[in-house]
Amino acid sequence: MVIFSEDGEKYLHVHALENQGNGPQASFETTFPESGVYKIWGQFQKEGNVFTIPFVVEVP
């Protein structure tokens, strides 16, 4: 995952936690540098196809 703060000043690059196998779920863990709105792009592969999915989260 790639994560940007709303103002574009903060950047995080997060990988899925290890040892998850090939199941339909993936877990990620990170610490946000401060409260605010963040845009997240997750990239996933299924059956050889790559999907990039955007998310928006608000960190209290």
N, CA, C and O atoms as CSV, one atom per row, in Angstrom:
chain,resi,resn,atom,element,x,y,z
A,1,MET,N,N,0.831,-1.165,0.000
A,1,MET,CA,C,0.000,0.000,0.000
A,1,MET,C,C,0.881,1.235,0.000
A,1,MET,O,O,1.977,1.253,0.560
A,2,VAL,N,N,0.360,2.265,-0.649
A,2,VAL,CA,C,0.979,3.575,-0.631
A,2,VAL,C,C,-0.019,4.514,0.025
A,2,VAL,O,O,-1.201,4.505,-0.318
A,3,ILE,N,N,0.450,5.323,0.969
A,3,ILE,CA,C,-0.430,6.188,1.747
A,3,ILE,C,C,0.108,7.611,1.692
A,3,ILE,O,O,1.288,7.848,1.951
A,4,PHE,N,N,-0.767,8.558,1.354
A,4,PHE,CA,C,-0.416,9.979,1.340
A,4,PHE,C,C,-1.359,10.747,2.250
A,4,PHE,O,O,-2.554,10.459,2.306
A,5,SER,N,N,-0.813,11.729,2.965
A,5,SER,CA,C,-1.652,12.628,3.747
A,5,SER,C,C,-2.404,13.548,2.791
A,5,SER,O,O,-2.042,13.680,1.622
A,6,GLU,N,N,-3.443,14.175,3.303
A,6,GLU,CA,C,-4.288,15.053,2.484
A,6,GLU,C,C,-3.476,16.185,1.838
A,6,GLU,O,O,-3.752,16.576,0.704
A,7,ASP,N,N,-2.486,16.703,2.554
A,7,ASP,CA,C,-1.677,17.789,2.002
A,7,ASP,C,C,-0.510,17.296,1.147
A,7,ASP,O,O,0.234,18.104,0.593
A,8,GLY,N,N,-0.345,15.980,1.037
A,8,GLY,CA,C,0.716,15.410,0.215
A,8,GLY,C,C,2.095,15.453,0.849
A,8,GLY,O,O,3.082,15.079,0.215
A,9,GLU,N,N,2.175,15.908,2.097
A,9,GLU,CA,C,3.470,16.046,2.775
A,9,GLU,C,C,3.949,14.750,3.431
A,9,GLU,O,O,5.153,14.543,3.587
A,10,LYS,N,N,3.023,13.885,3.812
A,10,LYS,CA,C,3.379,12.637,4.498
A,10,LYS,C,C,3.184,11.468,3.536
A,10,LYS,O,O,2.188,11.407,2.815
A,11,TYR,N,N,4.144,10.539,3.532
A,11,TYR,CA,C,4.117,9.386,2.633
A,11,TYR,C,C,4.501,8.135,3.420
A,11,TYR,O,O,5.483,8.132,4.162
A,12,LEU,N,N,3.712,7.073,3.248
A,12,LEU,CA,C,4.015,5.783,3.862
A,12,LEU,C,C,3.938,4.696,2.795
A,12,LEU,O,O,3.101,4.766,1.894
A,13,HIS,N,N,4.798,3.706,2.892
A,13,HIS,CA,C,4.764,2.544,2.004
A,13,HIS,C,C,4.680,1.325,2.911
A,13,HIS,O,O,5.608,1.059,3.675
A,14,VAL,N,N,3.581,0.581,2.837
A,14,VAL,CA,C,3.294,-0.492,3.783
A,14,VAL,C,C,3.057,-1.798,3.027
A,14,VAL,O,O,2.308,-1.834,2.050
A,15,HIS,N,N,3.703,-2.867,3.488
A,15,HIS,CA,C,3.487,-4.197,2.910
A,15,HIS,C,C,2.558,-5.004,3.823
A,15,HIS,O,O,2.443,-4.719,5.015
A,16,ALA,N,N,1.904,-6.004,3.251
A,16,ALA,CA,C,1.058,-6.896,4.039
A,16,ALA,C,C,1.916,-7.616,5.077
A,16,ALA,O,O,3.106,-7.844,4.864
A,17,LEU,N,N,1.297,-7.968,6.198
A,17,LEU,CA,C,2.006,-8.730,7.219
A,17,LEU,C,C,2.440,-10.064,6.639
A,17,LEU,O,O,1.752,-10.628,5.788
A,18,GLU,N,N,3.573,-10.568,7.094
A,18,GLU,CA,C,4.127,-11.813,6.552
A,18,GLU,C,C,3.341,-13.031,7.014
A,18,GLU,O,O,2.559,-12.963,7.962
A,19,ASN,N,N,3.565,-14.151,6.322
A,19,ASN,CA,C,2.997,-15.463,6.666
A,19,ASN,C,C,1.475,-15.499,6.623
A,19,ASN,O,O,0.844,-16.121,7.478
A,20,GLN,N,N,0.882,-14.834,5.633
A,20,GLN,CA,C,-0.576,-14.835,5.509
A,20,GLN,C,C,-1.081,-15.858,4.492
A,20,GLN,O,O,-2.287,-16.084,4.396
A,21,GLY,N,N,-0.196,-16.465,3.750
A,21,GLY,CA,C,-0.630,-17.418,2.742
A,21,GLY,C,C,-1.249,-16.716,1.554
A,21,GLY,O,O,-0.985,-15.540,1.305
A,22,ASN,N,N,-2.069,-17.442,0.824
A,22,ASN,CA,C,-2.685,-16.922,-0.396
A,22,ASN,C,C,-4.187,-16.762,-0.263
A,22,ASN,O,O,-4.906,-16.840,-1.259
A,23,GLY,N,N,-4.664,-16.542,0.928
A,23,GLY,CA,C,-6.107,-16.436,1.165
A,23,GLY,C,C,-6.711,-15.157,0.617
A,23,GLY,O,O,-6.001,-14.306,0.082
A,24,PRO,N,N,-8.013,-15.026,0.750
A,24,PRO,CA,C,-8.705,-13.857,0.195
A,24,PRO,C,C,-8.585,-12.601,1.049
A,24,PRO,O,O,-9.067,-11.542,0.646
A,25,GLN,N,N,-7.952,-12.692,2.222
A,25,GLN,CA,C,-7.813,-11.530,3.088
A,25,GLN,C,C,-6.342,-11.215,3.297
A,25,GLN,O,O,-5.494,-12.107,3.294
A,26,ALA,N,N,-6.053,-9.931,3.477
A,26,ALA,CA,C,-4.692,-9.499,3.768
A,26,ALA,C,C,-4.751,-8.486,4.904
A,26,ALA,O,O,-5.639,-7.635,4.948
A,27,SER,N,N,-3.795,-8.588,5.819
A,27,SER,CA,C,-3.725,-7.653,6.945
A,27,SER,C,C,-2.502,-6.762,6.794
A,27,SER,O,O,-1.428,-7.212,6.392
A,28,PHE,N,N,-2.687,-5.494,7.122
A,28,PHE,CA,C,-1.625,-4.503,7.056
A,28,PHE,C,C,-1.565,-3.792,8.398
A,28,PHE,O,O,-2.567,-3.697,9.106
A,29,GLU,N,N,-0.386,-3.296,8.740
A,29,GLU,CA,C,-0.251,-2.561,9.992
A,29,GLU,C,C,0.710,-1.396,9.779
A,29,GLU,O,O,1.780,-1.561,9.194
A,30,THR,N,N,0.319,-0.219,10.260
A,30,THR,CA,C,1.183,0.948,10.184
A,30,THR,C,C,0.824,1.910,11.304
A,30,THR,O,O,-0.182,1.734,11.990
A,31,THR,N,N,1.644,2.910,11.478
A,31,THR,CA,C,1.376,3.993,12.410
A,31,THR,C,C,1.334,5.282,11.611
A,31,THR,O,O,2.296,5.617,10.920
A,32,PHE,N,N,0.237,6.003,11.697
A,32,PHE,CA,C,0.110,7.269,10.985
A,32,PHE,C,C,0.852,8.360,11.758
A,32,PHE,O,O,0.784,8.396,12.987
A,33,PRO,N,N,1.554,9.243,11.059
A,33,PRO,CA,C,2.365,10.253,11.743
A,33,PRO,C,C,1.562,11.298,12.501
A,33,PRO,O,O,2.072,11.894,13.450
A,34,GLU,N,N,0.319,11.532,12.105
A,34,GLU,CA,C,-0.540,12.495,12.799
A,34,GLU,C,C,-1.979,12.302,12.362
A,34,GLU,O,O,-2.244,11.586,11.397
A,35,SER,N,N,-2.909,12.931,13.060
A,35,SER,CA,C,-4.328,12.872,12.705
A,35,SER,C,C,-4.550,13.529,11.355
A,35,SER,O,O,-3.765,14.374,10.924
A,36,GLY,N,N,-5.633,13.131,10.692
A,36,GLY,CA,C,-5.988,13.764,9.429
A,36,GLY,C,C,-6.561,12.775,8.442
A,36,GLY,O,O,-6.805,11.615,8.776
A,37,VAL,N,N,-6.775,13.238,7.227
A,37,VAL,CA,C,-7.323,12.416,6.149
A,37,VAL,C,C,-6.163,11.884,5.311
A,37,VAL,O,O,-5.247,12.625,4.956
A,38,TYR,N,N,-6.219,10.599,5.004
A,38,TYR,CA,C,-5.175,9.948,4.217
A,38,TYR,C,C,-5.806,9.198,3.049
A,38,TYR,O,O,-6.867,8.590,3.189
A,39,LYS,N,N,-5.151,9.247,1.911
A,39,LYS,CA,C,-5.563,8.490,0.724
A,39,LYS,C,C,-4.639,7.294,0.617
A,39,LYS,O,O,-3.418,7.432,0.689
A,40,ILE,N,N,-5.225,6.118,0.444
A,40,ILE,CA,C,-4.475,4.864,0.397
A,40,ILE,C,C,-4.759,4.169,-0.929
A,40,ILE,O,O,-5.905,4.099,-1.373
A,41,TRP,N,N,-3.712,3.661,-1.548
A,41,TRP,CA,C,-3.854,2.826,-2.733
A,41,TRP,C,C,-3.286,1.463,-2.393
A,41,TRP,O,O,-2.102,1.332,-2.083
A,42,GLY,N,N,-4.133,0.451,-2.452
A,42,GLY,CA,C,-3.694,-0.920,-2.221
A,42,GLY,C,C,-3.597,-1.643,-3.557
A,42,GLY,O,O,-4.470,-1.503,-4.412
A,43,GLN,N,N,-2.529,-2.418,-3.731
A,43,GLN,CA,C,-2.369,-3.161,-4.975
A,43,GLN,C,C,-2.369,-4.646,-4.638
A,43,GLN,O,O,-1.596,-5.108,-3.799
A,44,PHE,N,N,-3.248,-5.384,-5.308
A,44,PHE,CA,C,-3.466,-6.791,-5.015
A,44,PHE,C,C,-3.441,-7.584,-6.317
A,44,PHE,O,O,-3.761,-7.062,-7.385
A,45,GLN,N,N,-3.056,-8.849,-6.211
A,45,GLN,CA,C,-3.024,-9.707,-7.391
A,45,GLN,C,C,-3.900,-10.929,-7.139
A,45,GLN,O,O,-3.817,-11.561,-6.086
A,46,LYS,N,N,-4.743,-11.252,-8.121
A,46,LYS,CA,C,-5.597,-12.437,-8.051
A,46,LYS,C,C,-5.647,-13.066,-9.435
A,46,LYS,O,O,-5.994,-12.418,-10.423
A,47,GLU,N,N,-5.292,-14.338,-9.479
A,47,GLU,CA,C,-5.319,-15.103,-10.730
A,47,GLU,C,C,-4.561,-14.382,-11.843
A,47,GLU,O,O,-5.008,-14.352,-12.990
A,48,GLY,N,N,-3.406,-13.798,-11.495
A,48,GLY,CA,C,-2.566,-13.141,-12.483
A,48,GLY,C,C,-2.976,-11.724,-12.847
A,48,GLY,O,O,-2.264,-11.053,-13.594
A,49,ASN,N,N,-4.104,-11.257,-12.337
A,49,ASN,CA,C,-4.563,-9.890,-12.607
A,49,ASN,C,C,-4.212,-8.986,-11.428
A,49,ASN,O,O,-4.406,-9.360,-10.272
A,50,VAL,N,N,-3.698,-7.801,-11.724
A,50,VAL,CA,C,-3.341,-6.837,-10.687
A,50,VAL,C,C,-4.441,-5.789,-10.575
A,50,VAL,O,O,-4.880,-5.222,-11.575
A,51,PHE,N,N,-4.880,-5.539,-9.341
A,51,PHE,CA,C,-5.930,-4.567,-9.066
A,51,PHE,C,C,-5.368,-3.491,-8.139
A,51,PHE,O,O,-4.721,-3.810,-7.142
A,52,THR,N,N,-5.606,-2.236,-8.458
A,52,THR,CA,C,-5.223,-1.122,-7.590
A,52,THR,C,C,-6.510,-0.493,-7.078
A,52,THR,O,O,-7.332,-0.006,-7.854
A,53,ILE,N,N,-6.672,-0.511,-5.751
A,53,ILE,CA,C,-7.914,-0.074,-5.121
A,53,ILE,C,C,-7.639,1.135,-4.228
A,53,ILE,O,O,-6.777,1.065,-3.351
A,54,PRO,N,N,-8.360,2.250,-4.436
A,54,PRO,CA,C,-8.163,3.433,-3.577
A,54,PRO,C,C,-9.067,3.378,-2.344
A,54,PRO,O,O,-10.189,2.876,-2.399
A,55,PHE,N,N,-8.558,3.899,-1.246
A,55,PHE,CA,C,-9.306,4.027,-0.001
A,55,PHE,C,C,-9.036,5.430,0.553
A,55,PHE,O,O,-7.991,6.019,0.278
A,56,VAL,N,N,-9.972,5.953,1.323
A,56,VAL,CA,C,-9.753,7.196,2.067
A,56,VAL,C,C,-10.101,6.891,3.516
A,56,VAL,O,O,-11.161,6.333,3.800
A,57,VAL,N,N,-9.195,7.262,4.446
A,57,VAL,CA,C,-9.461,7.073,5.855
A,57,VAL,C,C,-9.217,8.374,6.607
A,57,VAL,O,O,-8.377,9.184,6.215
A,58,GLU,N,N,-9.957,8.563,7.684
A,58,GLU,CA,C,-9.709,9.698,8.558
A,58,GLU,C,C,-9.154,9.167,9.877
A,58,GLU,O,O,-9.801,8.374,10.560
A,59,VAL,N,N,-7.961,9.608,10.222
A,59,VAL,CA,C,-7.286,9.168,11.431
A,59,VAL,C,C,-7.577,10.190,12.533
A,59,VAL,O,O,-7.221,11.360,12.398
A,60,PRO,N,N,-8.216,9.759,13.617
A,60,PRO,CA,C,-8.565,10.703,14.684
A,60,PRO,C,C,-7.347,11.223,15.437
A,60,PRO,O,O,-7.489,12.024,16.360
